[in-house]
């Protein structure tokens, strides 16, 4: 049987492993952590949001970033310390502004396809992930942000997404727990939310039962690719071993750039840090005062999800500060204050802070497909939409592997994935 190595056991790596197994491959999944989803896929905002498919490549984003550089607690923060990677990445970000429209439309299409694929995996593998199928409500406190959302809605519609404008009264009707004054909102009934960590770990356990080898707590020390095979030298504690595979798929998040460089590829992901708090709803008053509808405050760049009866996730901000996972009080405090402003009845006494590094490409589009070498593939660089897009990009890269003549040796039985919708194209 053809053997495929997948590096990285976040949401992207685990869904990729699952899609490869659906096509009959023997999969080994590597991760340096002892468990799946322990880094960027641990505590994100929870939204599966085609309605948030707009890419960031706009001049207004650049100007806001410059304005916010000296403002503590701003939604976007850039450490001005010189860094070639950071400033060259930003130059490429600006160069991608002309692709803003096309990339937003394409991201919308992928996000819509991903929603069905993600549900199908959960149903077929039989695990729960605190899914709340109640839609996502974007809220606006001023006209300028609402007017921009109106323009974005037209782009989302080109990609096949329907969302509707709602009045301030309708905002409060959709989510009665919400307090404050609003100019209006946009509501997307087809979007939903869920716990990314529960989903990833549930799927990882299922594919292990189905035969996947999970090499967790393992360091991938050396990757060598030649005409006939991929050789991976890995170590765990004092054990070291070399294994041979027919191909490798790199799904390593912010580490993908360094791994790609070893393999002769340039995958220019930058680690854009995001923060979240998980508010424990330990009393009935807080449970009643917290929203069930998922929210997105476009001005504050804050998203929320209700994760079951007793957890309320609030996430947001973007920080350009290199490979830094420090949890800063001045970044967490605005999330707490946001909760107290719009949901004053929720106790924030027990709020668990978290930070993760989003692997972001300059054009905001994931790197999906083959590298310069026949046996090397990538599924990485999803930025803030890894949870939203993972299921569809997993199908895309698995289909690329299936079509590779170098990977699929002569005489190997041909097959098509059973019960899975194949997604054509690559990014």
C-alpha positions in Angstrom: 0.0 0.0 0.0 1.2 3.5 -0.8 2.4 5.3 2.3 1.9 9.0 2.9 3.4 11.0 5.8 1.5 14.1 7.0 3.4 16.6 9.1 1.3 18.5 11.6 -1.8 17.3 13.6 -3.8 20.5 13.8 -7.1 20.8 12.1 -5.5 20.9 8.6 -3.2 17.9 9.2 -5.9 15.7 10.7 -8.5 16.4 8.0 -5.8 15.9 5.4 -4.9 12.5 6.9 -8.6 11.6 6.9 -9.1 12.6 3.2 -6.0 10.6 2.2 -7.3 7.5 4.0 -10.6 7.9 2.2 -8.6 7.4 -1.0 -7.0 4.2 0.3 -3.6 5.5 1.4 -1.6 4.2 4.4 -1.1 7.4 6.5 1.3 8.3 9.2 0.7 11.5 11.1 3.5 13.3 12.8 3.3 16.0 15.5 5.8 17.2 18.1 3.0 17.5 20.7 1.6 14.6 22.6 -1.9 15.2 21.4 -3.7 16.6 18.3 -4.7 20.3 18.1 -2.4 21.6 20.8 -1.3 24.7 19.0 -3.3 27.0 16.7 -6.2 24.6 16.6 -6.6 24.6 20.4 -8.8 27.6 21.3 -9.8 29.7 18.2 -12.9 31.7 17.8 -15.0 28.6 16.8 -16.7 30.1 13.7 -17.1 28.2 10.5 -17.7 31.4 8.7 -18.0 31.8 4.9 -19.4 35.2 5.8 -15.8 36.1 7.1 -14.2 35.1 3.8 -13.1 38.7 2.9 -9.3 38.9 2.5 -7.4 41.6 4.3 -5.5 42.9 1.3 -6.9 46.5 1.2 -5.2 49.9 1.6 -7.6 50.6 4.5 -6.1 47.7 6.4 -2.6 49.1 5.8 -3.6 52.6 7.0 -5.4 51.2 10.0 -2.3 49.2 10.9 -0.1 52.3 10.8 -2.6 54.2 12.9 -2.8 51.4 15.5 0.9 50.8 15.8 1.2 53.0 18.9 -2.2 52.2 20.4 -2.3 49.7 23.2 -5.1 47.1 22.8 -5.7 48.0 19.1 -7.3 45.2 17.0 -4.1 45.1 14.8 -0.7 45.5 16.3 2.7 45.5 14.5 5.9 45.3 16.4 8.1 48.0 14.7 11.3 46.1 15.5 13.0 45.5 12.1 12.6 42.0 10.6 13.3 41.1 7.0 10.7 38.3 7.1 8.0 40.7 8.5 8.6 43.6 6.2 9.1 41.6 3.1 5.9 39.7 3.9 4.1 43.1 4.2 5.5 44.2 0.9 4.0 41.1 -0.7 0.7 41.7 1.2 0.5 45.2 -0.4 1.4 43.7 -3.8 -1.6 41.4 -3.5 -4.1 44.2 -3.1 -5.1 44.0 -6.8 -6.2 40.4 -6.1 -8.5 41.3 -3.2 -11.7 40.9 -5.1 -10.9 37.6 -6.9 -9.4 36.1 -3.7 -12.4 37.0 -1.6 -14.8 35.4 -4.1 -12.6 32.3 -4.3 -12.3 32.0 -0.5 -16.1 32.3 -0.2 -16.5 29.4 -2.7 -14.1 27.2 -0.8 -15.6 28.0 2.6 -19.1 27.0 1.4 -17.8 23.7 0.0 -15.9 23.1 3.3 -19.0 23.4 5.5 -20.6 20.4 4.0 -17.5 18.3 3.9 -16.7 19.1 7.6 -20.2 18.0 8.7 -19.9 14.9 6.6 -16.7 13.9 8.3 -18.1 14.4 11.8 -21.3 12.4 11.0 -19.4 9.6 9.3 -16.8 9.3 12.1 -19.4 9.7 14.8 -18.1 12.4 17.2 -19.5 15.5 18.7 -17.8 19.0 18.6 -20.3 21.3 20.3 -21.7 22.4 17.0 -24.3 25.2 17.1 -26.2 25.6 13.9 -27.6 29.0 14.5 -25.9 31.2 11.9 -23.5 34.1 12.4 -24.5 37.7 13.1 -22.1 40.6 12.1 -22.8 43.7 14.2 -22.0 47.3 13.4 -22.1 50.4 15.6 -21.4 52.9 12.9 -22.4 53.5 9.3 -19.0 53.4 7.7 -18.3 49.8 8.8 -21.9 48.8 7.8 -21.5 50.4 4.4 -18.3 48.5 3.8 -20.1 45.3 4.8 -22.7 46.1 2.2 -20.0 46.2 -0.5 -18.4 42.9 0.8 -21.8 41.2 0.7 -21.8 41.6 -3.1 -18.5 39.8 -3.3 -19.7 37.0 -1.0 -22.8 36.7 -3.3 -20.5 36.2 -6.3 -19.0 33.3 -4.4 -22.4 31.8 -3.7 -23.1 33.0 -0.2 -26.3 34.7 0.8 -26.5 36.9 3.9 -29.1 39.5 4.7 -29.0 43.0 6.2 -30.8 43.4 9.5 -32.0 46.5 11.4 -31.0 47.3 15.0 -34.3 45.9 16.2 -33.7 42.7 14.2 -30.2 42.4 15.7 -31.7 42.4 19.2 -34.4 39.9 18.0 -31.8 37.5 16.6 -29.7 37.7 19.8 -31.8 38.9 22.8 -28.9 38.7 25.2 -26.9 41.4 23.2 -26.8 44.8 24.9 -25.9 48.2 23.3 -26.8 50.4 20.4 -26.2 49.3 16.8 -26.4 50.9 13.4 -27.3 47.5 11.9 -26.0 44.1 11.1 -25.7 41.2 8.6 -26.9 37.7 9.3 -25.8 34.5 7.6 -28.1 31.7 8.6 -26.0 29.0 6.8 -22.8 29.6 8.9 -22.3 27.7 12.2 -19.8 27.2 15.0 -18.0 24.4 16.9 -15.1 23.5 19.1 -12.1 23.1 16.8 -10.1 21.2 19.5 -12.9 18.7 20.1 -13.4 18.2 16.3 -9.7 17.6 15.6 -9.1 15.2 18.5 -12.3 13.3 17.7 -11.3 12.9 14.1 -7.7 11.9 15.1 -9.0 9.2 17.4 -11.3 7.9 14.7 -8.6 7.7 12.0 -6.3 5.9 14.4 -8.9 3.3 15.0 -9.2 3.0 11.2 -5.5 2.3 10.9 -3.6 5.6 10.8 -0.3 5.7 12.6 -0.1 8.7 15.0 3.4 9.6 15.8 2.8 12.2 18.4 5.4 13.7 20.8 7.8 13.2 17.8 10.3 15.6 16.3 10.9 15.4 12.5 14.6 15.9 12.4 15.5 15.3 8.7 13.4 15.2 5.5 15.1 13.8 2.4 13.3 13.5 -0.9 14.7 11.6 -3.9 13.3 10.2 -7.1 12.0 7.1 -5.5 10.9 8.0 -1.9 10.7 10.4 1.0 12.9 9.5 4.0 12.0 11.0 7.3 14.3 10.8 10.3 12.3 11.3 13.5 13.0 11.1 17.2 11.0 10.6 20.4 12.9 10.9 23.7 15.9 8.7 23.1 14.4 6.8 20.1 15.4 7.7 16.6 14.3 6.1 13.4 14.3 6.5 9.6 11.0 5.7 7.8 10.4 5.6 4.1 7.2 7.0 2.5 5.9 7.5 -1.0 5.0 11.2 -0.4 4.8 13.8 2.3 2.1 16.5 2.9 3.3 19.4 5.0 0.5 20.8 7.2 2.8 22.3 9.8 1.2 25.7 10.3 3.8 28.4 11.1 6.6 25.8 10.9 5.8 25.1 7.2 8.0 27.9 6.0 11.2 26.3 7.5 10.2 22.8 6.4 9.5 24.0 2.9 12.9 25.7 2.7 14.5 22.3 3.4 12.6 20.9 0.5 13.5 23.6 -2.0 10.1 25.4 -1.8 9.2 28.9 -0.7 6.0 29.0 1.5 6.0 32.4 2.9 3.7 32.0 6.0 4.0 34.6 8.7 3.0 33.9 12.3 0.1 36.3 13.0 -0.8 36.0 16.6 -4.4 35.9 17.7 -5.9 35.8 21.2 -8.9 34.3 22.8 -10.6 34.0 26.2 -12.9 31.1 27.2 -15.4 32.4 29.7 -16.5 29.8 32.1 -20.3 30.1 32.6 -20.4 28.6 36.0 -23.6 30.1 37.2 -27.2 30.1 35.8 -27.2 33.9 35.5 -24.1 33.9 33.3 -25.5 31.0 31.2 -28.7 33.0 30.6 -26.9 36.2 29.9 -24.4 34.7 27.3 -25.4 34.6 23.6 -26.1 31.4 21.7 -25.8 33.2 18.3 -22.3 33.5 17.1 -21.2 37.2 16.6 -18.6 39.1 14.7 -17.9 42.7 15.6 -16.1 43.9 12.4 -14.9 47.2 14.0 -13.3 45.6 17.1 -12.3 42.4 15.1 -13.9 40.2 17.7 -15.7 36.9 17.1 -17.7 34.8 19.6 -19.0 31.3 19.9 -21.1 29.5 22.5 -19.5 26.1 23.1 -22.1 24.2 24.9 -23.9 25.2 28.1 -21.0 26.4 30.1 -18.4 27.9 27.8 -18.3 31.2 25.9 -15.4 31.8 23.5 -14.3 35.3 22.6 -11.4 35.7 20.2 -9.8 38.4 18.1 -6.9 40.7 17.3 -4.0 40.3 15.0 -0.4 40.8 16.2 2.7 40.8 14.0 5.4 40.0 16.5 7.3 37.0 15.1 7.3 33.5 16.6 6.1 34.8 20.0 3.5 33.1 22.1 3.5 35.4 25.1 0.0 36.1 26.4 -0.1 39.9 26.9 -2.5 41.5 29.3 -3.0 44.5 27.1 -4.3 42.1 24.3 -6.5 40.0 26.6 -8.1 42.9 28.5 -10.0 44.3 25.4 -11.6 40.9 25.0 -12.8 40.9 28.6 -14.0 44.5 28.3 -15.8 43.7 25.1 -17.7 40.9 26.9 -18.6 43.1 29.8 -19.8 45.9 27.5 -22.1 43.8 25.3 -23.0 41.1 27.9 -22.9 42.7 31.3 -24.7 39.8 33.0 -21.9 37.4 32.2 -19.3 36.9 34.9 -15.8 37.2 33.5 -14.2 36.1 36.8 -13.2 32.8 35.3 -11.8 33.6 31.9 -9.0 31.4 30.5 -6.7 33.3 28.2 -4.9 31.8 25.2 -2.8 32.8 22.2 -2.0 31.1 18.9 0.0 31.8 15.8 -2.0 31.8 12.6 0.0 30.7 9.5 -0.8 33.5 7.1 0.2 33.9 3.4 0.7 37.4 2.1 -2.2 37.1 -0.3 -4.4 35.5 2.4 -4.8 32.3 0.3 -3.7 28.9 1.5 -0.9 27.0 -0.1 -2.5 23.8 -1.4 -0.8 21.5 -3.9 2.5 20.1 -5.0 5.9 21.6 -4.4 8.8 21.6 -6.8 9.4 17.9 -6.1 7.1 15.3 -7.2 6.5 13.7 -3.8 6.1 16.9 -1.8 2.7 18.5 -1.2 1.4 21.3 1.0 -1.8 22.2 2.8 -0.9 25.2 4.9 -1.1 29.0 5.2 -4.9 29.3 6.0 -4.4 32.3 8.3 -7.5 33.0 10.4 -9.7 30.6 8.3 -8.0 27.3 9.0 -11.1 26.0 10.8 -13.4 27.3 8.1 -11.4 26.0 5.1 -9.6 22.8 6.4 -12.1 20.2 5.1 -12.1 21.5 1.5 -8.3 22.0 1.2 -7.8 18.5 2.7 -9.9 17.2 -0.2 -8.0 19.3 -2.7 -4.6 18.2 -1.7 -5.6 14.5 -1.3 -6.9 14.7 -4.9 -3.6 16.1 -6.0 -1.8 13.2 -4.4 -4.2 10.7 -6.1 -3.4 12.3 -9.5 0.4 12.1 -9.0 2.0 9.6 -11.3 5.2 9.7 -9.2 3.3 8.8 -6.0 1.0 6.2 -7.4 3.3 3.4 -8.6 2.5 1.4 -11.8 0.3 -1.6 -11.0 -1.3 0.0 -8.0 -5.1 -0.5 -8.0 -7.0 2.6 -8.9 -9.9 3.9 -6.8 -12.0 6.9 -6.1 -13.0 8.2 -2.6 -16.1 6.5 -1.3 -18.9 8.9 -0.4 -16.8 12.0 -0.7 -17.3 15.0 -2.9 -14.0 15.6 -4.9 -13.1 19.3 -5.1 -11.2 20.3 -8.1 -8.7 23.1 -8.3 -5.9 24.4 -6.2 -4.7 27.6 -4.7 
